[in-house]
């Protein structure tokens, strides 16, 4: 369990050395697709050739960094810092933790409803309408009228059918990304996978859902959970914790006390 803590912390806090002299404004936008900006996302297209490439999304003092995956034509990333000016940088590894800026552009986000950001398919909450998990979500909410009823149906399914994967927890790679189809088919995952599956299923039903990372009083390791927009406010739901509680033959409360959770990252 301690190894999971270290890995997830490393995944959240990525310290990069980017020389100030490499600051660069791109003259081409072929790598950056902003057609989804009205939904609060961008797409990055870059062919990777045996060199680590990262995308860094910055607004003011806040910055998230992601690894680009080889074999992908493009990947989508959220602009979750809210409205304002963003700097999008494409970084190439030079040695160790040092990177140089390959491309860089600025853009403005102006959304009337910032909750739309949390309805998208993005790198770590990746889904399509044809996924089995998404088809299952539609089946589960048939006849459900309220948003809370729909959320509860998906919550009950995940907490009853997905088990914690202790073997994966011991061997999880540093670049681990959830795969909702894998989680559904194997019926097991770590907290990151639980949270990604829950977010994808709810987002496909047009219910804004965040994947959140940080700490909680309930466990002593770095953790992932969800925030769901219910009745005009964000509420905390922890499917990983509650799956374990249900396996202990207890009935957990779906909505958790926000004060028992400390958020460090959200997607």
C-alpha positions as CSV (number, residue, x, y, z in Angstrom):
1,X,0.0,0.0,0.0
2,X,2.9,2.3,0.7
3,X,4.2,1.9,-2.8
4,X,0.8,3.0,-4.2
5,X,1.1,6.2,-2.1
6,X,4.5,7.0,-3.6
7,X,3.5,6.2,-7.2
8,X,0.3,8.3,-7.1
9,X,2.0,11.2,-5.4
10,X,4.6,11.1,-8.1
11,X,1.9,11.0,-10.7
12,X,0.2,14.1,-9.2
13,X,3.3,16.2,-8.4
14,X,5.5,16.0,-11.5
15,X,8.5,18.3,-11.1
16,X,10.0,19.3,-14.4
17,X,13.0,21.4,-15.2
18,X,12.2,23.5,-18.2
19,X,14.9,26.0,-19.1
20,X,13.6,29.6,-19.2
21,X,15.7,30.2,-22.3
22,X,13.5,27.7,-24.1
23,X,10.3,29.7,-23.9
24,X,8.7,29.4,-27.3
25,X,5.6,30.5,-29.1
26,X,4.5,28.2,-31.8
27,X,3.8,29.5,-35.3
28,X,1.7,26.4,-36.1
29,X,-1.3,25.1,-34.3
30,X,-1.3,21.6,-36.0
31,X,-0.4,20.0,-32.7
32,X,-3.1,21.8,-30.7
33,X,-6.8,21.4,-31.5
34,X,-9.0,23.9,-29.7
35,X,-12.3,22.9,-31.4
36,X,-13.5,21.5,-28.1
37,X,-12.9,24.7,-26.1
38,X,-16.6,25.4,-25.8
39,X,-16.7,22.2,-23.8
40,X,-13.6,23.1,-21.8
41,X,-11.2,20.7,-23.4
42,X,-8.3,20.7,-25.9
43,X,-6.8,17.9,-28.0
44,X,-3.1,17.3,-28.6
45,X,-1.8,15.5,-31.7
46,X,1.9,14.6,-31.8
47,X,3.8,11.6,-33.1
48,X,6.0,10.2,-30.4
49,X,9.4,8.8,-31.5
50,X,11.1,6.9,-28.6
51,X,11.3,10.2,-26.6
52,X,9.2,11.1,-23.6
53,X,6.7,13.9,-24.5
54,X,4.5,15.7,-22.0
55,X,1.8,18.4,-22.3
56,X,1.7,21.0,-19.6
57,X,-1.5,23.0,-19.0
58,X,-1.0,26.2,-17.0
59,X,-3.2,29.0,-15.7
60,X,-1.6,31.4,-13.3
61,X,0.2,29.5,-10.6
62,X,-1.7,26.2,-11.3
63,X,-0.2,23.6,-13.7
64,X,-0.9,20.0,-14.6
65,X,1.4,17.9,-16.6
66,X,0.5,14.7,-18.6
67,X,2.4,12.1,-20.5
68,X,1.5,11.7,-24.1
69,X,1.0,8.1,-25.1
70,X,2.6,6.5,-28.2
71,X,0.2,5.0,-30.7
72,X,-2.5,7.7,-30.1
73,X,-3.5,10.0,-33.0
74,X,-4.7,12.5,-30.4
75,X,-5.6,12.8,-26.8
76,X,-8.1,15.1,-25.0
77,X,-7.3,17.1,-21.8
78,X,-9.5,19.3,-19.6
79,X,-9.1,22.9,-18.8
80,X,-10.2,22.5,-15.2
81,X,-8.8,25.7,-13.7
82,X,-11.9,27.6,-14.9
83,X,-12.2,30.6,-17.1
84,X,-9.2,32.7,-18.0
85,X,-5.9,32.6,-20.0
86,X,-4.1,29.2,-20.3
87,X,-0.7,28.4,-21.6
88,X,-0.4,25.0,-23.3
89,X,3.1,23.7,-23.7
90,X,4.5,20.6,-25.5
91,X,7.6,19.4,-23.7
92,X,10.4,17.0,-24.9
93,X,12.6,15.1,-22.4
94,X,16.3,16.0,-22.8
95,X,17.7,14.1,-19.8
96,X,16.5,13.0,-16.4
97,X,13.8,15.4,-15.3
98,X,14.9,18.1,-17.8
99,X,12.6,19.0,-20.7
100,X,12.7,21.6,-23.4
101,X,9.7,23.4,-24.9
102,X,8.8,22.1,-28.4
103,X,5.6,24.1,-28.8
104,X,3.7,26.6,-26.8
105,X,0.4,28.6,-27.3
106,X,-2.0,30.6,-25.2
107,X,-5.8,30.5,-25.3
108,X,-8.7,32.0,-23.5
109,X,-11.5,29.9,-21.8
110,X,-14.8,31.7,-21.5
111,X,-17.6,29.3,-20.4
112,X,-21.0,30.3,-19.2
113,X,-21.3,27.0,-17.3
114,X,-17.9,25.6,-16.2
115,X,-19.6,22.3,-15.2
116,X,-19.5,21.2,-18.9
117,X,-15.8,20.6,-18.4
118,X,-16.7,17.5,-16.3
119,X,-18.9,15.9,-19.0
120,X,-16.0,15.0,-21.4
121,X,-13.9,12.0,-22.3
122,X,-10.3,12.9,-21.4
123,X,-7.1,10.9,-21.1
124,X,-7.7,9.4,-17.6
125,X,-11.5,9.2,-18.0
126,X,-11.6,7.9,-21.5
127,X,-15.0,6.6,-22.9
128,X,-17.0,6.3,-26.1
129,X,-20.7,5.8,-26.6
130,X,-20.1,2.2,-27.8
131,X,-18.1,1.1,-24.8
132,X,-19.7,-1.8,-22.8
133,X,-19.5,0.3,-19.6
134,X,-21.4,3.1,-21.2
135,X,-24.0,0.7,-22.6
136,X,-24.3,-0.7,-19.1
137,X,-24.9,2.7,-17.7
138,X,-27.8,3.3,-20.0
139,X,-29.3,0.0,-19.0
140,X,-29.0,0.7,-15.3
141,X,-30.8,4.0,-15.4
142,X,-33.8,2.9,-17.5
143,X,-36.9,4.1,-15.7
144,X,-35.0,6.4,-13.4
145,X,-36.4,9.9,-13.4
146,X,-34.1,12.0,-11.1
147,X,-30.4,12.6,-11.3
148,X,-29.9,11.2,-7.8
149,X,-31.7,7.9,-8.7
150,X,-29.4,7.6,-11.8
151,X,-26.3,8.3,-9.7
152,X,-27.4,5.7,-7.1
153,X,-28.0,3.1,-9.7
154,X,-24.5,3.4,-11.1
155,X,-23.0,3.7,-7.6
156,X,-24.8,0.5,-6.5
157,X,-23.6,-1.4,-9.6
158,X,-19.9,-0.4,-9.1
159,X,-19.7,-1.0,-5.4
160,X,-21.4,-4.4,-5.7
161,X,-19.5,-5.7,-8.7
162,X,-16.0,-4.2,-8.6
163,X,-13.4,-5.5,-6.1
164,X,-10.2,-3.9,-5.0
165,X,-7.2,-5.2,-6.9
166,X,-4.5,-5.9,-4.4
167,X,-2.2,-7.4,-6.9
168,X,-2.3,-4.4,-9.1
169,X,-1.8,-2.2,-6.1
170,X,1.5,-3.9,-5.4
171,X,2.8,-3.7,-9.0
172,X,1.1,-0.7,-10.5
173,X,3.4,1.1,-13.0
174,X,4.2,4.8,-12.6
175,X,2.4,5.7,-15.9
176,X,-0.7,3.7,-15.0
177,X,-3.9,5.0,-16.6
178,X,-7.4,3.6,-16.0
179,X,-9.3,1.7,-18.7
180,X,-13.0,1.5,-18.0
181,X,-13.5,-1.5,-20.2
182,X,-10.7,-3.4,-18.5
183,X,-12.2,-2.5,-15.1
184,X,-15.6,-3.7,-16.1
185,X,-14.4,-7.0,-17.7
186,X,-12.0,-7.9,-14.9
187,X,-14.3,-6.6,-12.2
188,X,-11.4,-5.2,-10.2
189,X,-9.2,-2.2,-10.0
190,X,-7.5,0.3,-7.6
191,X,-9.1,3.6,-6.5
192,X,-8.0,5.4,-9.7
193,X,-9.9,2.8,-11.8
194,X,-13.0,2.9,-9.7
195,X,-13.2,6.7,-9.9
196,X,-12.6,6.7,-13.7
197,X,-15.3,4.2,-14.3
198,X,-17.8,6.0,-12.1
199,X,-17.0,9.3,-13.8
200,X,-17.2,7.9,-17.3
201,X,-20.6,6.2,-16.7
202,X,-22.1,9.3,-15.1
203,X,-20.7,11.7,-17.7
204,X,-22.2,9.6,-20.5
205,X,-25.5,10.3,-18.8
206,X,-24.8,14.1,-18.9
207,X,-24.2,14.2,-15.1
208,X,-21.1,16.4,-14.4
209,X,-18.6,14.3,-12.4
210,X,-15.0,15.0,-11.3
211,X,-12.2,12.5,-10.7
212,X,-10.5,13.8,-7.6
213,X,-7.1,12.9,-6.0
214,X,-5.8,13.6,-2.6
215,X,-6.1,12.3,0.9
216,X,-8.9,11.3,3.3
217,X,-9.4,10.4,6.9
218,X,-10.8,7.1,5.8
219,X,-7.5,5.6,4.5
220,X,-3.8,6.2,5.1
221,X,-2.6,6.2,1.5
222,X,-3.0,8.6,-1.4
223,X,-6.5,8.2,-2.8
224,X,-8.9,8.8,-5.7
225,X,-12.6,9.5,-5.4
226,X,-15.4,11.5,-7.2
227,X,-17.4,14.6,-6.9
228,X,-20.8,14.6,-8.5
229,X,-23.0,17.6,-9.3
230,X,-26.3,16.9,-7.5
231,X,-29.1,19.4,-6.7
232,X,-26.9,22.4,-7.6
233,X,-23.9,21.4,-5.6
234,X,-20.9,19.1,-5.7
235,X,-21.0,16.1,-3.4
236,X,-18.3,13.6,-2.5
237,X,-18.8,9.9,-3.4
238,X,-16.1,7.2,-2.8
239,X,-16.9,4.0,-4.6
240,X,-13.6,2.3,-3.6
241,X,-14.2,2.8,0.1
242,X,-17.9,1.8,-0.2
243,X,-17.2,-1.4,-2.2
244,X,-15.0,-2.5,0.6
245,X,-17.6,-1.6,3.1
246,X,-20.3,-3.6,1.2
247,X,-18.0,-6.6,1.1
248,X,-17.9,-6.4,4.9
249,X,-21.7,-6.8,4.8
250,X,-22.3,-3.2,5.9
251,X,-24.4,-0.6,4.2
252,X,-22.4,2.6,3.5
253,X,-23.8,6.0,3.0
254,X,-23.3,7.1,-0.6
255,X,-22.6,10.8,0.0
256,X,-19.6,11.4,2.2
257,X,-18.6,14.3,4.4
258,X,-16.5,16.7,2.3
259,X,-14.6,17.8,5.4
260,X,-13.0,14.3,5.7
261,X,-11.4,14.7,2.2
262,X,-8.5,16.9,1.1
263,X,-8.4,17.6,-2.6
264,X,-5.1,18.0,-4.4
265,X,-6.0,17.3,-8.0
266,X,-9.2,17.2,-10.0
267,X,-10.0,16.1,-13.6
